[in-house]
Amino acid sequence: MKPVIYCGNSQDRIVGFESQAKQRILRLLDKLCAGLDLHPKDFKYIGVVGAGVYELRVRIGKQYRIFYVTKFAEAIYVLHAFVKKKQQTSRHDIELGSQRYKALINYRGEKNEQET
């Protein structure tokens, strides 16, 4: 079972979500970690953020979103969590997810160099 690693303030953002949305997101992340649900009911590939990045979508009154990466063997990375306010995902959310993805790739590269 893979652990979940939260980037930036994504864990705090999820904790601040409405209770039902938070519970559903955490349950879906648990399934992803266990390899039970590789394609949740409502998800979308978000290649503009980074290769292998998906958006998990939960709608309970508001539209809750997380950007996450499952392609690495060691963990599932949650890059960004937010409440979507308009039909189109904001440039700010896409850029923040992209920055965190780039930081993750750099971190993994540095970590691999140190291990060899």
Helices and strands as residue ranges (DSSP letters): E 4-6, H 10-15, H 19-34, E 43-45, E 53-59, E 63-69, E 76-84, H 91-115
